[in-house]
Amino acid sequence: MTIDLLRGAEATGQAAVVLGATLLPAAWPGLDPAVTAVLVAMFLILSVGIYALHAVTFDFLRITGRRVFSNE
């Protein structure tokens, strides 16, 4: 199994939006190395999780030949 770079870029972007919109404003006043390390760890976990979710979903649809929206 190879890593899809486009899917990885999409997952990274989505993780950045989630953290940027929810956690960064709250953490900005007290940003220190410990909080930065926690945010980086959360960013990596979110990126990997989103990548895995996309991989499972889209690979399942590709393998089975199903479509998300079907008019049948």
N, CA, C and O atoms as a GROMACS GRO file, in nm:
protein
  288
    1MET      N    1   0.085  -0.118   0.000
    1MET     CA    2   0.000   0.000   0.000
    1MET      C    3   0.089   0.124   0.000
    1MET      O    4   0.180   0.135   0.082
    2THR      N    5   0.063   0.214  -0.090
    2THR     CA    6   0.141   0.336  -0.099
    2THR      C    7   0.065   0.452  -0.034
    2THR      O    8  -0.056   0.447  -0.016
    3ILE      N    9   0.140   0.553  -0.001
    3ILE     CA   10   0.080   0.672   0.059
    3ILE      C   11   0.043   0.768  -0.053
    3ILE      O   12   0.127   0.803  -0.136
    4ASP      N   13  -0.081   0.810  -0.055
    4ASP     CA   14  -0.131   0.903  -0.155
    4ASP      C   15  -0.100   1.046  -0.107
    4ASP      O   16  -0.156   1.091  -0.007
    5LEU      N   17  -0.012   1.115  -0.178
    5LEU     CA   18   0.030   1.248  -0.135
    5LEU      C   19  -0.084   1.350  -0.140
    5LEU      O   20  -0.093   1.437  -0.054
    6LEU      N   21  -0.170   1.340  -0.240
    6LEU     CA   22  -0.283   1.432  -0.249
    6LEU      C   23  -0.379   1.413  -0.132
    6LEU      O   24  -0.429   1.510  -0.075
    7ARG      N   25  -0.404   1.288  -0.097
    7ARG     CA   26  -0.491   1.259   0.018
    7ARG      C   27  -0.424   1.305   0.148
    7ARG      O   28  -0.492   1.354   0.239
    8GLY      N   29  -0.293   1.292   0.156
    8GLY     CA   30  -0.220   1.340   0.274
    8GLY      C   31  -0.225   1.490   0.286
    8GLY      O   32  -0.240   1.544   0.396
    9ALA      N   33  -0.213   1.560   0.173
    9ALA     CA   34  -0.221   1.707   0.175
    9ALA      C   35  -0.360   1.753   0.217
    9ALA      O   36  -0.374   1.849   0.292
   10GLU      N   37  -0.462   1.684   0.168
   10GLU     CA   38  -0.599   1.718   0.206
   10GLU      C   39  -0.622   1.695   0.355
   10GLU      O   40  -0.683   1.779   0.421
   11ALA      N   41  -0.574   1.584   0.408
   11ALA     CA   42  -0.591   1.555   0.550
   11ALA      C   43  -0.516   1.656   0.636
   11ALA      O   44  -0.566   1.699   0.740
   12THR      N   45  -0.396   1.695   0.592
   12THR     CA   46  -0.318   1.794   0.667
   12THR      C   47  -0.388   1.929   0.668
   12THR      O   48  -0.393   1.996   0.771
   13GLY      N   49  -0.442   1.968   0.554
   13GLY     CA   50  -0.516   2.095   0.547
   13GLY      C   51  -0.639   2.095   0.636
   13GLY      O   52  -0.667   2.194   0.703
   14GLN      N   53  -0.711   1.984   0.636
   14GLN     CA   54  -0.831   1.977   0.720
   14GLN      C   55  -0.795   1.978   0.868
   14GLN      O   56  -0.865   2.040   0.948
   15ALA      N   57  -0.689   1.911   0.905
   15ALA     CA   58  -0.645   1.913   1.045
   15ALA      C   59  -0.602   2.054   1.086
   15ALA      O   60  -0.629   2.097   1.198
   16ALA      N   61  -0.536   2.124   0.996
   16ALA     CA   62  -0.495   2.262   1.025
   16ALA      C   63  -0.615   2.353   1.044
   16ALA      O   64  -0.614   2.439   1.132
   17VAL      N   65  -0.717   2.335   0.965
   17VAL     CA   66  -0.839   2.416   0.979
   17VAL      C   67  -0.907   2.388   1.113
   17VAL      O   68  -0.949   2.480   1.183
   18VAL      N   69  -0.916   2.261   1.148
   18VAL     CA   70  -0.981   2.225   1.275
   18VAL      C   71  -0.906   2.284   1.393
   18VAL      O   72  -0.966   2.347   1.481
   19LEU      N   73  -0.774   2.265   1.396
   19LEU     CA   74  -0.696   2.319   1.508
   19LEU      C   75  -0.692   2.471   1.506
   19LEU      O   76  -0.702   2.535   1.611
   20GLY      N   77  -0.679   2.529   1.388
   20GLY     CA   78  -0.672   2.674   1.378
   20GLY      C   79  -0.801   2.742   1.420
   20GLY      O   80  -0.799   2.850   1.478
   21ALA      N   81  -0.913   2.678   1.392
   21ALA     CA   82  -1.042   2.739   1.423
   21ALA      C   83  -1.085   2.715   1.568
   21ALA      O   84  -1.158   2.796   1.625
   22THR      N   85  -1.042   2.605   1.627
   22THR     CA   86  -1.094   2.572   1.760
   22THR      C   87  -0.993   2.591   1.873
   22THR      O   88  -1.025   2.653   1.974
   23LEU      N   89  -0.874   2.539   1.857
   23LEU     CA   90  -0.782   2.537   1.970
   23LEU      C   91  -0.682   2.652   1.974
   23LEU      O   92  -0.649   2.701   2.082
   24LEU      N   93  -0.637   2.696   1.859
   24LEU     CA   94  -0.533   2.799   1.858
   24LEU      C   95  -0.577   2.931   1.922
   24LEU      O   96  -0.500   2.989   1.998
   25PRO      N   97  -0.699   2.981   1.894
   25PRO     CA   98  -0.739   3.105   1.961
   25PRO      C   99  -0.742   3.094   2.113
   25PRO      O  100  -0.708   3.190   2.183
   26ALA      N  101  -0.782   2.979   2.164
   26ALA     CA  102  -0.788   2.962   2.309
   26ALA      C  103  -0.648   2.946   2.369
   26ALA      O  104  -0.624   2.988   2.482
   27ALA      N  105  -0.558   2.885   2.294
   27ALA     CA  106  -0.424   2.857   2.347
   27ALA      C  107  -0.325   2.970   2.321
   27ALA      O  108  -0.217   2.972   2.381
   28TRP      N  109  -0.358   3.064   2.234
   28TRP     CA  110  -0.262   3.167   2.195
   28TRP      C  111  -0.208   3.249   2.312
   28TRP      O  112  -0.086   3.271   2.316
   29PRO      N  113  -0.290   3.295   2.407
   29PRO     CA  114  -0.235   3.375   2.517
   29PRO      C  115  -0.133   3.301   2.603
   29PRO      O  116  -0.040   3.363   2.655
   30GLY      N  117  -0.148   3.171   2.618
   30GLY     CA  118  -0.056   3.096   2.703
   30GLY      C  119   0.038   3.007   2.625
   30GLY      O  120   0.082   2.904   2.675
   31LEU      N  121   0.069   3.045   2.501
   31LEU     CA  122   0.151   2.960   2.416
   31LEU      C  123   0.295   2.953   2.466
   31LEU      O  124   0.365   3.054   2.469
   32ASP      N  125   0.336   2.835   2.504
   32ASP     CA  126   0.473   2.810   2.547
   32ASP      C  127   0.517   2.678   2.484
   32ASP      O  128   0.437   2.615   2.415
   33PRO      N  129   0.639   2.634   2.504
   33PRO     CA  130   0.685   2.510   2.438
   33PRO      C  131   0.600   2.387   2.471
   33PRO      O  132   0.582   2.301   2.385
   34ALA      N  133   0.550   2.377   2.592
   34ALA     CA  134   0.469   2.260   2.629
   34ALA      C  135   0.336   2.260   2.553
   34ALA      O  136   0.294   2.157   2.500
   35VAL      N  137   0.271   2.376   2.547
   35VAL     CA  138   0.143   2.386   2.474
   35VAL      C  139   0.167   2.366   2.325
   35VAL      O  140   0.085   2.303   2.257
   36THR      N  141   0.277   2.418   2.274
   36THR     CA  142   0.311   2.398   2.133
   36THR      C  143   0.331   2.250   2.102
   36THR      O  144   0.286   2.202   1.998
   37ALA      N  145   0.397   2.179   2.189
   37ALA     CA  146   0.419   2.036   2.169
   37ALA      C  147   0.286   1.960   2.168
   37ALA      O  148   0.267   1.868   2.089
   38VAL      N  149   0.195   1.998   2.256
   38VAL     CA  150   0.063   1.935   2.259
   38VAL      C  151  -0.013   1.964   2.130
   38VAL      O  152  -0.075   1.874   2.073
   39LEU      N  153  -0.008   2.088   2.083
   39LEU     CA  154  -0.077   2.122   1.958
   39LEU      C  155  -0.017   2.048   1.839
   39LEU      O  156  -0.091   2.005   1.750
   40VAL      N  157   0.114   2.034   1.835
   40VAL     CA  158   0.179   1.959   1.726
   40VAL      C  159   0.137   1.813   1.731
   40VAL      O  160   0.109   1.753   1.628
   41ALA      N  161   0.134   1.755   1.850
   41ALA     CA  162   0.092   1.616   1.863
   41ALA      C  163  -0.054   1.598   1.819
   41ALA      O  164  -0.086   1.502   1.750
   42MET      N  165  -0.140   1.690   1.859
   42MET     CA  166  -0.280   1.684   1.818
   42MET      C  167  -0.294   1.700   1.667
   42MET      O  168  -0.376   1.634   1.604
   43PHE      N  169  -0.213   1.787   1.609
   43PHE     CA  170  -0.214   1.807   1.464
   43PHE      C  171  -0.176   1.679   1.392
   43PHE      O  172  -0.240   1.642   1.294
   44LEU      N  173  -0.073   1.611   1.439
   44LEU     CA  174  -0.031   1.485   1.376
   44LEU      C  175  -0.137   1.377   1.392
   44LEU      O  176  -0.164   1.303   1.297
   45ILE      N  177  -0.196   1.367   1.509
   45ILE     CA  178  -0.300   1.266   1.532
   45ILE      C  179  -0.422   1.293   1.443
   45ILE      O  180  -0.476   1.200   1.384
   46LEU      N  181  -0.464   1.418   1.435
   46LEU     CA  182  -0.577   1.453   1.349
   46LEU      C  183  -0.546   1.425   1.202
   46LEU      O  184  -0.631   1.373   1.130
   47SER      N  185  -0.425   1.461   1.158
   47SER     CA  186  -0.387   1.438   1.018
   47SER      C  187  -0.390   1.289   0.984
   47SER      O  188  -0.445   1.250   0.880
   48VAL      N  189  -0.333   1.207   1.069
   48VAL     CA  190  -0.331   1.062   1.046
   48VAL      C  191  -0.473   1.005   1.050
   48VAL      O  192  -0.508   0.919   0.970
   49GLY      N  193  -0.553   1.051   1.143
   49GLY     CA  194  -0.690   1.002   1.153
   49GLY      C  195  -0.774   1.038   1.033
   49GLY      O  196  -0.849   0.954   0.982
   50ILE      N  197  -0.764   1.162   0.986
   50ILE     CA  198  -0.839   1.204   0.868
   50ILE      C  199  -0.790   1.129   0.745
   50ILE      O  200  -0.871   1.087   0.662
   51TYR      N  201  -0.659   1.110   0.732
   51TYR     CA  202  -0.604   1.035   0.620
   51TYR      C  203  -0.658   0.892   0.621
   51TYR      O  204  -0.699   0.840   0.517
   52ALA      N  205  -0.657   0.829   0.736
   52ALA     CA  206  -0.705   0.690   0.745
   52ALA      C  207  -0.854   0.681   0.713
   52ALA      O  208  -0.896   0.589   0.644
   53LEU      N  209  -0.933   0.776   0.762
   53LEU     CA  210  -1.076   0.776   0.734
   53LEU      C  211  -1.101   0.791   0.585
   53LEU      O  212  -1.184   0.720   0.528
   54HIS      N  213  -1.031   0.883   0.521
   54HIS     CA  214  -1.046   0.900   0.376
   54HIS      C  215  -1.000   0.777   0.300
   54HIS      O  216  -1.065   0.734   0.205
   55ALA      N  217  -0.889   0.719   0.343
   55ALA     CA  218  -0.837   0.601   0.274
   55ALA      C  219  -0.936   0.486   0.281
   55ALA      O  220  -0.964   0.421   0.180
   56VAL      N  221  -0.991   0.461   0.398
   56VAL     CA  222  -1.086   0.351   0.414
   56VAL      C  223  -1.212   0.378   0.333
   56VAL      O  224  -1.260   0.290   0.263
   57THR      N  225  -1.265   0.499   0.343
   57THR     CA  226  -1.390   0.531   0.274
   57THR      C  227  -1.373   0.524   0.123
   57THR      O  228  -1.448   0.453   0.056
   58PHE      N  229  -1.275   0.596   0.069
   58PHE     CA  230  -1.262   0.604  -0.076
   58PHE      C  231  -1.210   0.474  -0.136
   58PHE      O  232  -1.248   0.440  -0.248
   59ASP      N  233  -1.125   0.402  -0.066
   59ASP     CA  234  -1.080   0.273  -0.117
   59ASP      C  235  -1.194   0.173  -0.118
   59ASP      O  236  -1.204   0.092  -0.210
   60PHE      N  237  -1.280   0.176  -0.018
   60PHE     CA  238  -1.397   0.089  -0.016
   60PHE      C  239  -1.487   0.119  -0.135
   60PHE      O  240  -1.532   0.027  -0.203
   61LEU      N  241  -1.512   0.246  -0.160
   61LEU     CA  242  -1.598   0.283  -0.273
   61LEU      C  243  -1.534   0.244  -0.405
   61LEU      O  244  -1.603   0.200  -0.497
   62ARG      N  245  -1.403   0.259  -0.416
   62ARG     CA  246  -1.334   0.225  -0.540
   62ARG      C  247  -1.334   0.074  -0.562
   62ARG      O  248  -1.358   0.028  -0.674
   63ILE      N  249  -1.309  -0.002  -0.458
   63ILE     CA  250  -1.302  -0.148  -0.470
   63ILE      C  251  -1.440  -0.207  -0.501
   63ILE      O  252  -1.452  -0.296  -0.585
   64THR      N  253  -1.542  -0.159  -0.434
   64THR     CA  254  -1.676  -0.215  -0.452
   64THR      C  255  -1.748  -0.157  -0.573
   64THR      O  256  -1.848  -0.213  -0.617
   65GLY      N  257  -1.699  -0.047  -0.627
   65GLY     CA  258  -1.764   0.015  -0.741
   65GLY      C  259  -1.889   0.092  -0.705
   65GLY      O  260  -1.967   0.130  -0.793
   66ARG      N  261  -1.910   0.116  -0.577
   66ARG     CA  262  -2.027   0.191  -0.533
   66ARG      C  263  -2.003   0.340  -0.548
   66ARG      O  264  -1.889   0.386  -0.556
   67ARG      N  265  -2.112   0.413  -0.553
   67ARG     CA  266  -2.106   0.559  -0.558
   67ARG      C  267  -2.170   0.613  -0.433
   67ARG      O  268  -2.260   0.551  -0.377
   68VAL      N  269  -2.124   0.728  -0.388
   68VAL     CA  270  -2.179   0.789  -0.267
   68VAL      C  271  -2.323   0.828  -0.293
   68VAL      O  272  -2.411   0.798  -0.213
   69PHE      N  273  -2.347   0.897  -0.405
   69PHE     CA  274  -2.481   0.940  -0.441
   69PHE      C  275  -2.523   0.862  -0.565
   69PHE      O  276  -2.459   0.872  -0.670
   70SER      N  277  -2.628   0.788  -0.552
   70SER     CA  278  -2.674   0.707  -0.664
   70SER      C  279  -2.820   0.738  -0.691
   70SER      O  280  -2.901   0.748  -0.599
   71ASN      N  281  -2.853   0.755  -0.818
   71ASN     CA  282  -2.992   0.784  -0.857
   71ASN      C  283  -3.066   0.658  -0.897
   71ASN      O  284  -3.172   0.666  -0.960
   72GLU      N  285  -3.014   0.544  -0.863
   72GLU     CA  286  -3.076   0.417  -0.902
   72GLU      C  287  -3.176   0.369  -0.801
   72GLU      O  288  -3.237   0.264  -0.819
   0.00000   0.00000   0.00000
